[in-house]
Amino acid sequence: MATFLQNEGRFSSSSAAVSSRSSFLSPPALPGKMASVEDGHRGREETSKEKNSQHQISNSLSFVNDYKIPHRKPLDLTLVQTLLLGYQSLGVVYGDIGTSPLYVFSSISLSEPGEKDILGILSLIFWTLTLMGLIKYVFIVLHADDHGEGGTFALYSLLRQHVNFKGKMIVPTTRLASDINLSFYSNGSNLQSKAKRFLENNKMAQGIITFIVLLGTCMVIGDGALTPAISDDVVLLSVAILVVLFLFQRFGTNKVSFSFSPIMVLWFLFTAAIGIYNIIKFYPMVLKALSPHYIFYFFERNHKKGWELLGAVALCITGAEAMFADLGHFSKRGIQLSYSVIVYPALILAYSGEAAFLIKNPEKISTAFYSSVPEPVFWPMFVVATLAAIVASQALISASFSIIRQSVALGCFPRVTMIHTSNKHEGQVYSPEVNYFLMIVCILITVGFKGGVEIGNAFGVAVIWVMLITTFLMAVVMLVIWDTNIIIVLAFLTVFVGIEGVYMSSLLNKLVQGGWVPFAISAFFLIITLAWTYGRSKKSEYEAGKKMNLQELTQLAQSSVRVPGICFFCTDLVNGIPPIIRHYVQYVGTLRDVTVLITVRTLPIRSVLPEERFIVAKLGADGVYRCMVQYGYMDRQSMDGADYARSIVAVLKEIARDGREVEQLDSALTEGAIFVLGRIILNAGEKNGCFKKWAINNLYRFLQKNFRSNVAALRIPPSKVLQVGMLYEI
């Protein structure tokens, strides 16, 4: 085992004191918080100090209960607030699916389509939007949120709270006894119990679910890079517009939604009005296509050609996944309301109007949308359509931010910068690294494909894959968590796997014509995700096996030379004492008079009150403590300045047993503080295969070195930081 110690100078300093930060919102009651207070953490129960001391020592090894982040309760929104969030969602969530009338009919290469052909295509579009958009996502999937968060990771997180996942490649998590009180928990039926036991005892099934979730997440990000549905001809203009769009993201979801929502409102009003006009003028009976028997006529007439055209029809549902993935940005009811009342009716009218026009003008199918616009309003509609096409990229850009945030929180993606752009809604985030990566990929795709039909093919493949994955995960959630009747679960699977499977079978023919792009992007992210997840699991396995106990820590402290001052040892291990403490003392041979193990967590609230900032406990060894530092998502995380050390010492003095301990703390504070950062470096030996060696020794270590560490945002003064590393052979 090798070792290294080095001065770390990459953190910027700040003079702001943590303890002096003001607060705008009192946090909710924290799990384990009251126990900490009652057990003497605040020093209020002098008469029972001896009894509490023993209980405190037994709990000091772990902050698991305290570390469990409280789940956000759904906001009790008024009607006005719901309407406002629904309005805002128009500018973010529905840009992609809302602008699909621009290219669906024009993507259908059918020579001399007859009336029944057009009616069959319209019937396919109607039932796709109804079954997959309205029924599946709005009425079913949106109810499977993870306390306000949406997307494939929300479904996975929900399952993890009810099923004890195990295995080497499983995303690490902490399962608590208190999880029994979560929203969907129940003893359930015999079938539910059997399904839960099967998942808990079958590591292969758990691994398959985890892999599917990671794949689905990467596919959504890939879809987010495929959304530049702008002009087909002016590529340079498209690139310029994309650059402006991505640069605008830093202003936050709230400002973006208020800027884009008026555009989408105009778009939906214009398309609905033009649709009604075309229906009345060209073919008032066009709505008879709502009868599904026209789908049968379409396939009877076109056979294999009709099946091949399903890939183009699938474009009408692009962006539906954003309704679920963007759930954290807006309320569930707001999204349900805006889709049901505005988006869905407007889309049906827009497609019906185009179909009515094409029945009388079938030769114009390649330019269906713009040809169907009445001449007096052509240019106003052209401007609105161009602006709406720009907004189309927004839905999955915002979704990508949310997905990466959830991935980082679950520990299966390297840490990137996450900036909270709203002090009211915790889910509204912006990541500069993700934003600029997507910008570069979007530009490369736009230039490479020159706005051709290949982008449409790539769109469809990504969308249907994500929908299939969501359908599979929803079936597991319905069975294991909701305890849904098995007949309903089977009906859900049969209907939606059947529809999405048929669409996918058609789109697989498009792999060589652009359909490979989302797989390439997804593979890039999937390799990163799998390497990081595997590396993190091996690191956690090592720390769990080598962590210290109280007896060993006490012996180590007694045998070490104690030097004046305070050492803050930063660690993300919340269950036990990290083994790197042993490593540090073995090679340095000394401990400060006061050593504090620091664990940091961010709560899903805006700000933490100064008096709620620290949760502390005394370890068995003299002068050794644990401290959990809590921040709200809008708090400025900083460990700089003497006030920070004084704040922790003040809380530690409250749990001091006698005057000697208080004097020791004051003396150590006078001598100054240092921060020690532990870092475990993995090294895959020869016994591992070539792929594992490359994944650990090259990819994981590269990611670990170049992405943000867990304390990178804490603004620790560079002159007071010492990094201690351990090389662990696996």
N, C-alpha and C positions, 0 to 999 in steps of 0.2 A: 504494500500500500504506500503510495507516494503522498507527499504533503506539500503545500505551498502557502505562504502568507504574503500578502502584498497590500500596499496602500492603494486605496481606491479613490480616484479623483474625477469620476464621471457625473457626480450629482451636483446640481446647482444649489446654492444656498439661499436662504431667505431669512429675514429678521422677524417674520411674523411668529408670534407665540401661539402654540396650539390652545393653551388653556384660556387665552383671552378672546377666543373666537366667539362671536355672538351667535345666537340661534333664533330662527324664525318659526320653528315647529318642534314641539316636544315629541320625542319618539314614543312609539307604542311600548307597552310592557314587554320586556325582553325575557325569553325563556331562560330560567335559571337566575334571573336578576334578583328576585326577592329572596331566594335562598342565600345568595351571596350577602345580601344586606343582613339577613337574620343570623347568619353564621359568623358575624363579627367582622365582615369586610369593611364596614364603616366604623367599627369600634363603638357601637352604641350600647351594647349589652355587656357592661363591665362585670356584672355579677356572674355571668355564665361564660366568661372568657376561656377558662380552662377546658370546658366541655366543647365549646365551639372551636377551640384551637385544634383538637384532635380531628374533628369533622372536617375542618378546613384543610389540614394536611392530607387527608385521604382524598379530598377533591382537587387538590392543587396539581396533581399529576396531569389532569385533563381539563380542558375548557370545552369539551364536546358539547355539553348542554348549553353553555353560554355562547358557544360559537355558532350554534344553529341559528341561521338568519331567519327572523320572523317573516312569515309569508304575508304579502300585502293582501288586505281584504278588498274585495271589489268596492269601488267607490259608489256611494249612494248618490247618484247624479239626479239633478232635477231635470225636468223636461227641456228646459232651455239649454242646460249644459249638454244634454244628449244630442239635441238638435245642432248645437255648435260643433261638437266633435264629429257628428255625421257630416256636417258641411266641410269641416277641415279634411276629413278623410277623402273627399272627392278629389282634392288636389294632390294626394299622395298615393292612395291605394288603387284607384281605378284608371290611372292613365293608360296602362297596358291593355286591359280588357276593354276599356271604354273606346279606344281608338281602333279596335279590331275591324270595324266596318270599312276602314280605309283599304284593307288588303285581302280580306277573306274571299269575296267573289272574284276579285281580279287574280287571285292565286290559283283559281280553278281553270285548268286548261282543258276545256271541253268544246269541241268544234260543233257549231250549229246546235246549241242546246234548245230543246223544245220546252213547251210549257210544263210538262210533267217533270222534266229534269230540274227546272228552276224551283218548282214547288217541292220536289224531293230534297234539294239542297237546303231550302228554307226550313223544311220540317226537321232535317238533321240539326241545323243550327239552333232552332227553337228548343228541341228536346235536350240538346247538349247543354245549353245555357240553363235550362230549367232543372234538369236532373243533377248536373255536376256543379253548377254555380249556385243555384237557389237552394235546392234540397240538401245536397251533400255538404257544401261549405257553410252556407248561411244558417240552415236549420239544424245541422248535426255537428260538423267539425268545430265550429266556433264555440260550442259548449264544452269542448275538451281543452280549455285553456288551463295553463298551470298558474293559477292565481294572477291572472291578467296577462301572462305571456303566451304567445302563440308560436306556431311553426313546428317542424318535426322534432326539434329538441324539447319543446314543451311537452309533447306526447311522451317522449322518452323520460323526461324528468318526472312526469306524472306516474309512469310505470315504476320508476326507481323508488318512489315514495311508498309503494305498496308491495313491491316484490324485491326480495333480498338478492340482488344480482351478485354473482361471484365469478371468479375466473381471472386469468392473467391479462386479457385484453379488454376488461370491462373498465369503463370510465370510473375512477375512484369517487366514492361518496361516503357520507356518514349517515347511517340509518339509526334513528332514535326510537325509543319506546313511545315518545310523544307523537310519532307519525300516525298512531292509531286514531288521532283526533282530526286528521285531515278531512277535507270536504267530502270526498267520495268513499271514505272507508266504511265498510259494513262487514258483518260476519258473512253475509251473503248466502247463496244457495250452495248445494253440494257440488254443482258443476263449477261454480266460481272457485270454490276451495280446491277442487281438483286441478283446475287450470292454473291457479296460483302455485300449488305445490309442484306441478310439472315444470313451470318456469324456474322456480327456485332450485329444483334438483337437476335441471338439465343445462349444463354449462354451454353446450353447443347451441341450444336455442337462444340463450342469452347473448352469445357471441354473434349469432346471425342477426338478432334484433339490433345490437349495437352497431354492427357493420352497416345494416340497412339505414339506420338513422344517420350515421356519418356520411354515407353515400347520398342520401336525400338532402342533407344539409349542403354538401358540396355542389349538388345539382342546382339547388336554388341560387347559390352564389354564381354558378355558371350561367344560369338564366339571367341573373342580374347584369352580366356582362354582354348579354345578347339583345338588350332592349333598345338599341338605337334605331327604332323604326322611323327614321326621318326620310328626307328626300332620296329618291332612287337615282337621281341624276347628278345633283350637285354635291359631290363627295366632300370637297373642301369646305363648303358651307356647313355640311353636316358635322365635320370635325370641329369647326369653330363653335357651333352651337353646343356640341358635347362638352368642350372645354369650359364654356361659360356655365353650363348646367352643373358640372362637377365642382367648379369653384364656388358655386352658390350653396353647396351642401353645408359648408361650415357655419352658415347662419342658423342652422337647426331646423328640425322638423316643423316647429310651430310657425316660423316665418315662411318656410317653404310652402307649407300647406295654405297659409293665408294668401300667399302670392299666386299659387297655382289654382286654387279652388275656383276663383271667378272664371278662369279660362275653361275649366271643365264644366262648370255650370252652363256657360254659353255653348260649349260643344254639345252637351246633352240636349239642351233646348233646341238648338239648330237642327241636329240630326233627327230628333223626334218630330219636329215641325215639318221638315222636308220629307220625312218618311210618310207622314199623314197626307201631305200634298200629293206625293207620287202614288200612294194607294188609291186616293180618290180619282186622280186624273187617269192613271194607266190601267189599273186592274183592281177594282174594289173587292173582288172575291179572293184576293190573295191570302187572306187569313185562314182560308180553308186548309192551307198547308199545315196548320197546327194538328191536323189529324195525322197520326203516325203511319197510316197506310200508304201515304205518299213516299215514305222511305222505302217501302217494299217495291213500289213502282220504279223508283230510281235505280235500285239494284237489279231489278228484273230487266230494265232497259239497257243498263251499262255494264253489268257483270263485273269482270276484273277491273275495268277502267273505273267503275264506281268505287271499288275498294281502294284503288290507288289514290283517288281524289279525297279520301278521308283525311289524309295528312294535311290538306289545305283547309278542310272544314274544322279540324282541331284548332286552328289558329283563333277561332272565335272564343275560345276559353282561356287563351294565354293571359296570365295575370291573376287568375282566380286564386292561386296559392298565396298571392300577396295579401288577400283578405285575412288569411290566418296568420301569415308570417308577420304582418304589420300590426297585429292585435295589441302588442305592447305599447304602441304609439297612440292608440285610440281606444275608446270603450267598445265592448262587444255590441251593445245595443245601438251605438252610433253607426257601426259598420253594417249591422243588420238593417237598420232603418234606411240608410243611404242606398244600399244595393236594392232593397225590395221596392222602395218608393220611387227612386230616380233612375238608377243605373239600369236595372233589369227592364223596366218598361221602355226606356229610351232605346236600348239596344234592339229589342224586339221590333219596335216601330221602324228603326233605321234599316234593319235587315229586310223587313217586309216591304219597305219603300223601294229598296234596291231591287228586290225580286219582282215587284210589280213593274218597275221600269224595264227590267231585262226581259220579261215575258213579251213585251212589245218591241224591245230593241236587243235581241239576243246577240247580235254581232258586236255589241259594245261591252261584253263581259270582261275584257281585259282592262277596261278603264271604268268599271262599274260605278264606283263611288262618285268621282268627279263628273262623269257623264250624266249621272242622275240628278245632279244639283241644278235647279232652275237657273237660267242665265242671269236674271236680275240680281240674284244673291250669290253668284259664283265667286266673285272676288272677296267679299266679306267672309264667305265660308272657307275659301282657300286660306285666308289669314288665320282664322280660328283653327282650322285643321292642322296647319303647320305648327301653331303654338301647342295644340293638344298632342301632336306627335312628339314634341320636345318633352312634354310632361310624361309621356309614356314610359320614359326611362326611370322616372322617380320611384315608382312603386317598389321595384326590386332593388333599387339602390338603398332605400330606407330599410327594406327587409334584410339586406345583406348586413347592415350595421347591427340590427337586432340579433341576427343569427350568430354572427361572430362574437357578440357580447355574451350570448348564452353559452357558446362553445368555450370561451375563455373561463366563464364562471364555473363550468363543469370540469375544467382542467384538461380538455382534450384539444386545445388549440393554443399556440404560443401567445403570450400576453402582448396585446397591442394597445395603443393609446385609445381610451374611451372617454370622450368628452360629453358630459351631460348638458344638453342645450336648453333644458327647461327646468325651472325650480318648482314646477307643479306636477309634472308627469315624469316619473322615474325612468320610464321606458324609452324616452326620446334621447337618443345618443347619436354621436358622430365620431367616426374613426378616420383620422387623416390618412393613415397607411392603407386601409381598405379602400377608401375613396379614390386615392390616386392610382392604386393598382387597377381598380375597375375602369378608371378613365383611360389608362394606357391600353388595356385589353379591348375596350369598346372602340377606341380609335383604330387599333390594328385590324379589328374585324370589319369595321366600316370601310377602311381603305382596301383591305384584302378582298372583300366580297363585292366592293363597289355598289352596295345597296341591292344586290341581286336576289334572286329567289332562294339562294342558299341560306340567307339569314332566316327566312321563313321556315325552311326545313329544320334548321338548328333549333329555332324557337319551339317548334312542335315537339321534337324529341325530348328536350329538357322538361317541358311542361308536363307531358304525359308520364314521364318517369317519376317525377315528383308526386304526381297525383296517385299513381299506383302505390308508391311507398306510403303515402298518407292513408290510403284506403286500408292497407295491411295493418298499419299501426293502430288505426281507429278501431279495427275489428278486435285487436288484442285489448285495447282500452275498454271497449264495450263489454267484453267478456269478463276480464279480470277485475276491473274497477267499478264499472257501472252495473255489473251483474244483470246485463240485458238478456232477455230470453234468447235461447240459442237459435230459434227459428228466425228471429229478427236479425241476429248477427249473420246468419247464413244468407238471408235475403239481401242484406247490405253488401256482403262480399260478392254474391252472385251478380247483382245488378251492376255494381261499379267496377269490379274486376272485369266483367264481361264487356262493358262499354269501353273502358280504358285499354283493355287488352286488344280489342279490335282496332282501336285507333293506333296503338303501338305497333301492331303487326303491319299496318300500312306504312307507318313512319320509318320502320326498319329498312324499307327500300330506299330511303333518302340518306342513309349513312354516308355514302360516298359523295353526296351532293350537298354537303354542309352539315349533315346530321352528326358528323364526328366531332364537331367543335365543342358542344357542351360536355362530351365525354372527355375530351382533352383537358378542358378547364377543370372539370370535376376530378380527373385523375391527379392533376397538379395539387389541388387542395387536399385530396384524399391521402396522398402520399405524406404530405406534411402532417395531417391530422393523425394518421396511423402511427407514424414515427414518434410524434410527440406523446400520444396516448401510451404507446408501448414503453417509451423511455420514462414517463411519469409513473407508470405502474411498477417498473423495476426499481425506481428511486423510492417509491412508497413502500415497496416490499422490503428493501434494505433498511429503511428507517424504522419500520415496524419490528423487524427482527433484531436490530441492534440498539434500540432505544434503551435508555438507562432507567433504573428504578431509584427510589428514594435512598435506599441503603447504599447503593454504589455512589450516588451523588454526594451523600454525607461523607463517606470515606474519602472520596476524591477531594472534597473541600477541606477536610481536616489534614490531608497529606500535602496540600498545595501551599506554597508561599503566598500569603495574602498581602497585596500591595494597596496603597491608598487609592481612593477614587471609586467611580461607578462604571460598570460595564453593562451596556444594553446589548443583549444578544438577540438579534432578530431572527425569527424562525417562523415558518408557516405550519409547523407540526403542532396540532392541537391536542393530541392524545399521547401523552408521555413526554419524556425529556429527550431531546434530539441527541443522537450519538455523536454529533460533531462537537458537543461540549467536551466529551471524553477525549476526542482527538485533539482539540485545542489545548486542553490542560496537559496532556501527555507530552506535547512538543514545546509548549511555552513554559509549563511548570509553575504557573502562577494564576491566581484569581484575584480580582479586585475585592476590596472589602465588601462591596455591595454589587451583586450580579443579578440582573433582571432579565428574564426571558420574555421578549416582546413578541406578541402575535397581533397582527393588524387585520381588521375586517371592515368592510364597507356595508352599511345597512341600507335597506331600500326605503329610507326616509331622507328628507331634504337635509337636515342638519341635526347633529347630536349636541345636547346641552353640555357645557363644560363640566358640570358635576356628574354627568353620565359618561364622560369620555373614557374613564379607566375602570376596569374590573381587575382586582388584584388578589393574590393569594400568596401565602408564605410556604416555601418548600421546607423540607426537613433540615437541610443544611443551614448553618448560621450565615445570615447575610445573603441568602439566595431566595429570589421571589419570581413569581410569574405575573405578567401583566398583559391583559388584552386591551388594545387601544381601538376605540370605535369611532368611525367617521360616517357621516351622512354623505350621500352622493354629490352634494353641492359643497361640502366642506373642503377646504384647502388642506391637503395632507402634508404636514411638515413636522419634522423632528429637529428643526434648527432652533438655535437660541437657548440661552440658559434657562429661560422660563419653562421650557419643555421638561427639563430634568427636575426643576423645582416642583412642577405640577405632579409628576409621578412620585417624587419623594414625599410630598405632602399627603398623598393618598396612602403610601406605605406606612407613614407614621401613625395613621389612624388605626392600623392593625398591629402596631408594635406592642410587645408584651410588657416592656418595662422601659425605664428611662435610659438604660444602657443602650438598648436598641435604637431609641430615638437619637441619642448622641452619636451612635455609629453612622446613622443615615445622614445627619447634619455634617459630620466630619467628611464623609465620602463625597457629599455634594460640594463641599468647599474645594476638594482636591480636583474636581473636574470629571467629565464623562467621556467615554469612547463608545463607538458602535462597532460591533463585530457582526459581519454577515457570513453565514455559513453557506457553502456551495459544494454539492456533491457532484463529482464528475464521473460518469459511467464509462467503462471500457469493456467492450465485448471481446472475450478471449477467443482462442483458436477453436474451442469446443463448439462455438456457435457457427451457424451456417454463414455463407457469404452475404446473404441478404440482411440477416440480423446484424452482422458486423458492420456492414455499410450503414444500416439504418441508425445504429447507436453511435458508432465511432465518427461518422461523418455528418449525417443529416441531423440527428438529435442534438449532438454537441454544437453544430453550427447554429441551430435554432436557439439553443440555450444561451449561446454566447451573444447572439446578435439581436434577439428580441428582448423586450423589457423584463426585468426581474420583478419579483413580487414586492420589492421595496424600492423600485426605481422611482416611484412617484412620491416618495416620502421626503424628498429634499433634505437629506441628511448632510450636514456640513462635510465637505470632502476631506478636510484636514483631520477629522475625528473618526474616519472609517478605516477598519481593517477587515479585509476579506480572508477567510480561512477556507481552504479547499481540501476535499478528500477525493482520492481516486479509487473508485470501487470497481473491482473486477467482477463481471457477471459471466 
